[in-house]
Amino acid sequence: MSFNKSQAAFFQALKLSLPSYTSLVDEIAEILEISIDSAYRRIRGEKLLDFSELEILCNRFNISVDSFLNLNSNAILFQGNQNDYQENSFTKWMEDVLAQLNLVNSFSKKHIYWLVKDMPPFHHYYHKELAAFKFFFWRKSILFTDSLKNCKYSIHDNSYDQYAEVTQKILKVYHKIPTTEIWNIESINITLRQIELYHEMGIMTAVEDTVFLYNCMLEVIDNLEKMAEKGKKILPSHPDIEGADYTFFVNEFIIGDNTFFATMDERKVTYLNHSVIYFHGTSDPKFNDAMFRNLENLIKKSNQISLVAEKERKQFFNKLRKKVTNQLNATVEKEE
């Protein structure tokens, strides 16, 4: 393959990564700080990109140049953030989640796939107190935020307020994106264990707080069942606003790993979970094609309980409720 053809293929890949309403030539001109005419010359292959320009574009679009140079490399380029142990680390994480969802939503044809290990964070956000608990847990026990070292959790504190605006923005954009989730009966265990652990460690200020959070979990399960029944996303605070398509699968053979996969027009992106809440993403075509085939195979070996299979759907969600009520009852009995 000649370098001109390689460069043309490179720009074609960049174009596919942009929303349909975005001009590739305008983006290239702005990113490289060159004129529109100079950008056109590079896109048409009349002027070859230099190494510095190639580096800038690869970093900006999160793309590897190997495949365009016909290199047989097994390297896969991932991008993402990590904990920087600052007080605002969680705020930056929330803003990054919103940015990624806005990117997916900017395409006309989009879909999210979630291979569930821990219940996707969006479902926690439907309840202020449950969201506040998860935020507190992540900040204290995962991000090791210094200001929370000696703090306890209470459903009455106002810690949620500083994240309320971005949380609602996340929910609203997530509500608009068609989603497929692959669950297992163990998928609520992590959040249940976190509540139980903080209760046992005395980090909860009162047993009433623990009971309240378990009841929030029951309400989350109720809403999940309603979404599965209708095959649509539902915002409990605005049930009249119909959301995007929602497909719910149960796989009894595997426990997911929180892989987050998105299709955007002709583009695919895989986000792999690490460090509990962080994700590293790649747009590598070969990797994403293989990941998509893997998801398709998992779906074939899973049972769909959204829109169909009413009996199986009721049985699954009743099992989830039983897990919560058993833990709730055990907590109350210990306190009596």
C-alpha positions as CSV (number, residue, x, y, z in Angstrom):
1,M,0.0,0.0,0.0
2,S,1.4,3.4,-1.0
3,F,1.8,6.0,1.7
4,N,-0.8,8.2,-0.1
5,K,-3.4,5.4,0.1
6,S,-2.4,4.8,3.7
7,Q,-3.0,8.5,4.5
8,A,-6.4,8.4,2.7
9,A,-7.4,5.4,4.7
10,F,-6.2,7.2,7.9
11,F,-8.4,10.2,7.2
12,Q,-11.3,8.0,6.3
13,A,-11.1,6.4,9.7
14,L,-11.0,9.8,11.4
15,K,-14.1,10.8,9.4
16,L,-16.0,7.7,10.7
17,S,-15.1,8.7,14.2
18,L,-16.8,12.0,13.9
19,P,-20.6,12.7,14.3
20,S,-22.3,13.1,10.9
21,Y,-22.8,16.8,11.5
22,T,-19.1,17.5,12.1
23,S,-16.9,18.6,9.2
24,L,-13.6,16.6,9.0
25,V,-11.7,19.4,7.2
26,D,-12.8,21.9,9.8
27,E,-11.7,19.5,12.6
28,I,-8.3,18.9,11.0
29,A,-7.7,22.6,10.3
30,E,-8.5,23.4,14.0
31,I,-6.5,20.6,15.5
32,L,-3.4,21.1,13.4
33,E,-3.8,24.9,13.4
34,I,-3.6,25.1,9.6
35,S,-5.8,26.7,6.9
36,I,-8.8,25.0,5.4
37,D,-6.9,24.7,2.1
38,S,-3.9,23.0,3.8
39,A,-6.3,20.6,5.6
40,Y,-7.9,19.7,2.2
41,R,-4.5,19.0,0.7
42,R,-3.6,16.6,3.5
43,I,-7.0,14.8,3.3
44,R,-6.7,14.4,-0.5
45,G,-3.1,13.1,-0.1
46,E,-1.5,16.0,-2.0
47,K,0.6,16.8,1.1
48,L,1.9,14.1,3.4
49,L,1.5,14.4,7.1
50,D,4.7,14.8,9.1
51,F,5.4,12.8,12.2
52,S,4.3,15.6,14.6
53,E,1.0,16.0,12.8
54,L,0.4,12.3,12.8
55,E,1.1,12.1,16.6
56,I,-1.3,15.0,17.3
57,L,-4.1,13.4,15.3
58,C,-3.6,9.9,16.7
59,N,-3.7,11.3,20.2
60,R,-6.7,13.4,19.5
61,F,-8.8,10.7,17.9
62,N,-7.4,7.8,20.0
63,I,-6.4,5.8,17.0
64,S,-3.4,3.6,16.2
65,V,-1.5,4.2,13.0
66,D,-0.2,0.6,12.7
67,S,-3.0,-0.7,10.5
68,F,-2.8,2.2,8.0
69,L,0.9,1.5,7.5
70,N,0.2,-2.2,7.0
71,L,2.3,-3.1,10.1
72,N,1.7,-6.5,11.7
73,S,1.7,-5.3,15.2
74,N,-0.1,-6.8,18.2
75,A,-0.1,-3.5,20.0
76,I,-3.4,-2.0,20.9
77,L,-3.7,1.7,21.9
78,F,-5.9,2.4,24.9
79,Q,-6.6,5.8,26.4
80,G,-8.2,6.8,29.7
81,N,-7.7,8.5,33.0
82,Q,-6.4,7.2,36.3
83,N,-6.8,8.3,39.9
84,D,-4.5,11.3,40.6
85,Y,-5.3,11.3,44.3
86,Q,-6.6,14.9,44.3
87,E,-9.7,16.2,46.1
88,N,-11.4,16.7,42.8
89,S,-10.6,13.3,41.3
90,F,-14.2,12.1,41.5
91,T,-15.5,15.3,40.0
92,K,-13.2,14.8,37.0
93,W,-14.3,11.1,36.8
94,M,-18.0,12.1,36.6
95,E,-17.3,14.8,34.0
96,D,-15.4,12.2,31.9
97,V,-18.4,9.8,32.1
98,L,-20.6,12.5,30.9
99,A,-18.2,13.4,28.1
100,Q,-18.1,9.8,26.9
101,L,-21.9,9.4,26.9
102,N,-22.3,12.7,25.1
103,L,-19.8,11.5,22.4
104,V,-21.9,8.3,21.9
105,N,-25.1,10.2,21.9
106,S,-23.8,12.7,19.2
107,F,-24.1,10.0,16.6
108,S,-27.3,9.3,14.7
109,K,-27.0,5.5,15.1
110,K,-25.7,4.4,18.4
111,H,-25.9,1.6,20.9
112,I,-24.4,0.7,24.3
113,Y,-23.6,-2.8,25.4
114,W,-22.8,-3.5,29.1
115,L,-21.4,-6.8,30.3
116,V,-22.5,-6.4,33.9
117,K,-20.4,-7.3,36.9
118,D,-21.5,-4.6,39.2
119,M,-24.9,-2.9,38.5
120,P,-24.2,-0.1,36.0
121,P,-23.7,3.2,37.9
122,F,-26.7,4.9,36.1
123,H,-29.2,2.7,38.0
124,H,-27.8,3.9,41.3
125,Y,-28.3,7.5,40.2
126,Y,-32.1,7.1,40.2
127,H,-32.1,7.5,44.0
128,K,-30.4,10.5,45.6
129,E,-29.4,8.6,48.8
130,L,-28.2,5.5,47.0
131,A,-26.2,7.6,44.5
132,A,-24.7,9.6,47.5
133,F,-23.7,6.3,49.2
134,K,-21.9,5.0,46.0
135,F,-20.2,8.4,45.6
136,F,-19.1,8.3,49.2
137,F,-17.9,4.7,49.0
138,W,-15.9,5.3,45.8
139,R,-14.3,8.5,47.1
140,K,-13.4,7.0,50.5
141,S,-12.5,3.4,49.8
142,I,-11.5,3.5,46.1
143,L,-10.1,7.0,45.4
144,F,-8.8,7.3,49.0
145,T,-9.9,11.0,49.3
146,D,-8.1,12.5,52.3
147,S,-10.9,14.6,53.5
148,L,-13.1,11.4,54.0
149,K,-10.6,9.4,56.1
150,N,-12.5,9.8,59.4
151,C,-15.9,10.5,58.0
152,K,-19.1,8.4,58.3
153,Y,-22.0,8.1,55.8
154,S,-25.4,9.5,56.6
155,I,-28.4,9.6,54.3
156,H,-29.1,13.1,55.7
157,D,-25.8,14.7,54.7
158,N,-25.6,17.0,51.7
159,S,-22.6,15.5,50.0
160,Y,-24.7,14.6,47.0
161,D,-25.5,18.2,46.2
162,Q,-22.1,19.0,44.7
163,Y,-22.6,16.2,42.2
164,A,-26.3,16.7,41.6
165,E,-26.1,18.7,38.4
166,V,-23.6,16.4,36.6
167,T,-25.5,13.3,37.9
168,Q,-28.7,14.5,36.3
169,K,-26.9,15.4,33.0
170,I,-25.5,11.8,32.9
171,L,-29.0,10.3,33.5
172,K,-30.6,12.4,30.8
173,V,-28.1,11.5,28.1
174,Y,-28.0,7.8,29.2
175,H,-31.8,7.9,28.9
176,K,-31.4,8.7,25.2
177,I,-29.0,5.9,24.1
178,P,-30.4,2.4,23.2
179,T,-28.8,-0.1,25.6
180,T,-28.3,-3.8,25.9
181,E,-27.3,-5.2,29.3
182,I,-26.1,-8.7,30.0
183,W,-26.8,-9.6,33.7
184,N,-26.2,-12.4,36.1
185,I,-28.0,-13.1,39.4
186,E,-24.8,-12.0,41.1
187,S,-24.8,-8.5,39.5
188,I,-26.2,-6.7,42.6
189,N,-23.9,-8.4,45.0
190,I,-21.1,-5.8,45.0
191,T,-23.4,-2.9,46.0
192,L,-25.1,-5.1,48.6
193,R,-21.7,-6.1,50.0
194,Q,-20.6,-2.4,50.1
195,I,-23.6,-1.5,52.2
196,E,-23.2,-4.4,54.5
197,L,-19.5,-3.8,54.9
198,Y,-19.9,-0.1,55.9
199,H,-22.6,-1.1,58.3
200,E,-20.4,-3.7,60.0
201,M,-17.5,-1.3,60.1
202,G,-19.6,1.3,61.8
203,I,-19.2,3.8,58.9
204,M,-23.0,4.1,58.7
205,T,-24.2,6.6,61.3
206,A,-27.4,4.7,62.0
207,V,-29.0,1.3,61.2
208,E,-31.9,3.3,59.7
209,D,-29.5,4.5,57.0
210,T,-28.6,0.9,56.2
211,V,-32.2,-0.2,56.0
212,F,-33.0,2.9,53.9
213,L,-30.4,2.0,51.3
214,Y,-31.6,-1.6,51.1
215,N,-35.1,-0.3,50.4
216,C,-33.6,2.0,47.7
217,M,-32.1,-1.2,46.1
218,L,-35.6,-2.7,46.1
219,E,-36.9,0.3,44.2
220,V,-34.0,0.1,41.7
221,I,-35.0,-3.5,41.0
222,D,-38.6,-2.5,40.6
223,N,-37.6,0.1,38.0
224,L,-35.3,-2.4,36.2
225,E,-38.2,-4.8,36.0
226,K,-40.5,-2.1,34.5
227,M,-37.8,-1.2,31.9
228,A,-37.3,-4.8,31.0
229,E,-41.1,-5.3,30.7
230,K,-41.5,-2.3,28.4
231,G,-38.2,-2.6,26.6
232,K,-37.7,1.1,27.2
233,K,-35.6,3.1,29.7
234,I,-37.6,4.8,32.4
235,L,-36.6,7.8,34.6
236,P,-38.5,7.3,37.9
237,S,-38.7,11.0,38.4
238,H,-40.2,11.5,34.9
239,P,-41.9,8.3,34.0
240,D,-43.9,10.1,31.3
241,I,-40.8,10.7,29.2
242,E,-40.2,7.6,27.1
243,G,-36.5,6.6,26.9
244,A,-34.5,4.7,24.4
245,D,-34.8,1.0,23.7
246,Y,-33.6,-1.2,26.6
247,T,-32.8,-4.9,26.2
248,F,-32.1,-7.1,29.2
249,F,-30.3,-10.5,28.9
250,V,-29.5,-12.9,31.7
251,N,-26.5,-15.2,31.3
252,E,-26.3,-17.9,33.9
253,F,-22.8,-19.2,32.9
254,I,-20.6,-16.1,33.3
255,I,-20.2,-13.1,35.6
256,G,-19.5,-10.0,33.6
257,D,-16.4,-7.8,33.9
258,N,-18.1,-4.4,33.4
259,T,-16.9,-4.1,29.8
260,F,-18.6,-1.1,28.2
261,F,-19.0,-1.4,24.4
262,A,-20.4,1.3,22.1
263,T,-21.3,1.4,18.4
264,M,-21.5,4.8,16.8
265,D,-22.6,4.8,13.1
266,E,-19.7,2.7,11.6
267,R,-17.4,3.1,14.6
268,K,-17.0,0.8,17.5
269,V,-15.3,1.6,20.9
270,T,-14.5,-0.8,23.8
271,Y,-14.0,0.6,27.3
272,L,-12.4,-1.9,29.6
273,N,-12.9,-1.5,33.4
274,H,-9.9,-1.2,35.7
275,S,-9.3,0.2,39.3
276,V,-13.0,-0.4,40.1
277,I,-14.5,2.7,38.5
278,Y,-12.1,3.7,35.7
279,F,-12.2,2.7,32.0
280,H,-9.6,2.7,29.3
281,G,-11.0,2.9,25.8
282,T,-9.8,1.8,22.3
283,S,-11.1,2.3,18.8
284,D,-8.7,-0.3,17.4
285,P,-10.8,-2.0,14.6
286,K,-9.5,-5.5,14.9
287,F,-9.9,-5.5,18.7
288,N,-13.4,-4.1,18.5
289,D,-14.6,-6.5,15.9
290,A,-13.4,-9.4,18.0
291,M,-15.0,-7.9,21.1
292,F,-18.3,-7.4,19.2
293,R,-18.2,-11.0,18.1
294,N,-17.7,-12.1,21.7
295,L,-20.6,-10.1,22.8
296,E,-22.8,-11.5,20.1
297,N,-21.8,-15.0,21.2
298,L,-22.6,-14.2,24.8
299,I,-26.0,-12.8,23.8
300,K,-26.7,-16.0,21.9
301,K,-26.0,-18.0,25.0
302,S,-28.2,-15.7,27.2
303,N,-31.9,-15.5,27.8
304,Q,-33.7,-12.3,26.8
305,I,-36.2,-11.3,29.5
306,S,-37.1,-7.8,28.2
307,L,-40.4,-7.6,26.3
308,V,-40.6,-11.4,26.2
309,A,-40.4,-14.3,28.7
310,E,-42.7,-12.8,31.4
311,K,-42.3,-15.9,33.7
312,E,-38.5,-15.9,33.5
313,R,-38.5,-12.1,34.0
314,K,-40.5,-12.3,37.1
315,Q,-38.5,-15.2,38.5
316,F,-35.2,-13.3,37.9
317,F,-36.2,-10.1,39.5
318,N,-37.9,-11.9,42.5
319,K,-34.5,-13.6,43.0
320,L,-32.8,-10.2,43.1
321,R,-35.4,-8.9,45.6
322,K,-34.9,-12.0,47.8
323,K,-31.1,-11.3,48.0
324,V,-31.9,-7.7,49.2
325,T,-34.6,-8.6,51.7
326,N,-32.5,-11.5,53.1
327,Q,-29.7,-9.0,53.8
328,L,-32.1,-6.4,55.1
329,N,-33.7,-8.8,57.5
330,A,-30.4,-10.1,58.7
331,T,-29.3,-6.5,59.5
332,V,-32.4,-5.8,61.4
333,E,-32.2,-9.0,63.4
334,K,-28.7,-8.3,64.5
335,E,-29.7,-4.9,65.9
336,E,-32.7,-6.3,67.9
